[in-house]
Amino acid sequence: MEAAAADYLARQGVKVIARNFRIRGGEIDLVCEEGNTIVFVEVRSRRRKDYGSAAESISWSKRKRLILAARGWLMRHGMRACRFDCVLFDGGRLTWIKNAFSADLD
């Protein structure tokens, strides 16, 4: 699903600059650039809704790990304006949520 999300974002004019960025305690599926903004993207998929939607699967603890990884990326590559997006696949349908959540990264 990450490859499909990266392809979709690229078609929307978003440049994918890293995939599966990891640090101890966190991972970001896609790190992208849109204009001067770094976009940290979480990709989630659900084929069935028995356990909730793809969006519902992004728990508070998952967001904390994303924020931790984002801090790590920004420390290595320089602080810049950033946002957290989600690309969700529910039953094969893709939804891109810009600014899915916010965090204080200072």
C-alpha positions as CSV (number, residue, x, y, z in Angstrom):
1,M,0.0,0.0,0.0
2,E,2.9,2.4,0.7
3,A,4.0,2.2,-3.0
4,A,0.4,3.0,-4.1
5,A,0.3,5.9,-1.7
6,A,3.7,7.2,-2.9
7,D,2.5,7.0,-6.5
8,Y,-0.7,8.8,-5.7
9,L,1.1,11.6,-3.8
10,A,3.6,12.0,-6.7
11,R,0.8,12.4,-9.1
12,Q,-0.6,15.2,-6.9
13,G,2.7,17.0,-7.0
14,V,4.2,15.8,-3.7
15,K,7.8,14.7,-3.8
16,V,8.6,11.5,-1.9
17,I,12.1,12.0,-0.4
18,A,12.3,9.0,2.0
19,R,10.4,5.8,2.7
20,N,10.2,3.9,6.0
21,F,12.3,6.3,8.0
22,R,13.1,4.6,11.3
23,I,14.6,5.6,14.6
24,R,14.5,3.8,17.9
25,G,10.9,4.0,19.0
26,G,9.3,5.3,15.8
27,E,8.8,5.0,12.1
28,I,7.4,7.1,9.3
29,D,6.0,5.4,6.2
30,L,6.7,8.3,3.8
31,V,8.6,11.6,4.2
32,C,7.6,14.0,1.4
33,E,8.0,17.5,0.4
34,E,5.3,19.8,-0.8
35,G,6.6,23.3,-1.6
36,N,8.7,24.3,1.4
37,T,6.8,21.9,3.8
38,I,8.0,18.5,4.9
39,V,5.1,16.1,5.0
40,F,5.2,13.1,7.2
41,V,2.8,10.5,5.9
42,E,1.2,7.5,7.7
43,V,-0.2,4.9,5.4
44,R,-3.0,2.7,6.7
45,S,-5.1,0.0,5.2
46,R,-8.3,-1.9,6.1
47,R,-10.0,-4.4,3.9
48,R,-12.9,-4.9,6.2
49,K,-14.4,-2.7,8.9
50,D,-14.7,-5.5,11.5
51,Y,-12.0,-3.7,13.6
52,G,-12.7,-0.1,12.5
53,S,-11.6,2.0,9.7
54,A,-8.0,2.7,8.6
55,A,-8.2,6.2,10.3
56,E,-9.4,4.6,13.5
57,S,-6.4,2.4,13.6
58,I,-4.1,5.4,14.2
59,S,-4.1,5.4,17.9
60,W,-2.6,8.0,20.3
61,S,0.4,5.8,20.9
62,K,0.9,5.5,17.1
63,R,0.8,9.2,16.8
64,K,3.4,9.6,19.6
65,R,5.7,7.2,17.7
66,L,5.2,9.2,14.5
67,I,6.0,12.5,16.3
68,L,9.1,10.9,17.8
69,A,10.3,9.8,14.4
70,A,9.5,13.2,12.9
71,R,11.6,14.9,15.5
72,G,14.5,12.6,14.6
73,W,14.1,13.3,10.9
74,L,14.0,17.1,11.5
75,M,17.0,17.0,13.8
76,R,19.1,15.1,11.1
77,H,17.9,17.2,8.2
78,G,17.2,20.6,9.7
79,M,14.1,22.1,11.3
80,R,11.4,23.1,8.7
81,A,7.7,23.7,8.5
82,C,6.0,20.3,8.6
83,R,2.7,18.6,8.8
84,F,1.3,15.1,9.4
85,D,-0.8,13.6,6.6
86,C,-2.5,10.2,6.3
87,V,-3.2,8.2,3.2
88,L,-5.9,5.7,4.0
89,F,-7.2,2.7,2.1
90,D,-10.6,1.4,3.2
91,G,-11.9,-1.4,1.1
92,G,-9.5,-0.3,-1.7
93,R,-10.7,3.3,-1.6
94,L,-7.9,5.8,-1.1
95,T,-8.4,8.9,1.0
96,W,-5.7,11.5,1.6
97,I,-6.1,13.6,4.8
98,K,-3.8,16.6,5.0
99,N,-3.0,17.9,8.4
100,A,-4.5,14.8,10.0
101,F,-3.1,15.8,13.4
102,S,-0.7,18.3,14.8
103,A,2.3,18.3,17.1
104,D,4.6,20.7,18.8
105,L,8.0,19.6,17.4
106,D,10.1,22.4,19.0
